[in-house]
Amino acid sequence: MKHLSKILAVSSLALAASACDVNKTEEGEMPEADIDGGELPEYEVDTMDVDVDTETKEVEVPVVDVEMPEEDDDDSGN
């Protein structure tokens, strides 16, 4: 039910956005800004140890016998 309501909300927004007619009436320009370089924060992360292993298993697969019907050349319709 939550999934359906999310879909309805997104489609409603898409419909509302596509129903608008936007025309640029005036040119714009980017503001001037002086930016000093910064420093990213440092993080120390302790992760879990995960052991990944592979294992071979034998799986019994059923044998399928397919019998195709024989084609009848008498009823070709030509």
ABEGO torsion letter per residue (X at the ends): XAAAAAAAAAAAAAAAAAABBBBBABBBBBBBBBBBBBBBBBBBBBBBBBBBBBBBBBBBBBBBBBBBBBBBAAAAGX
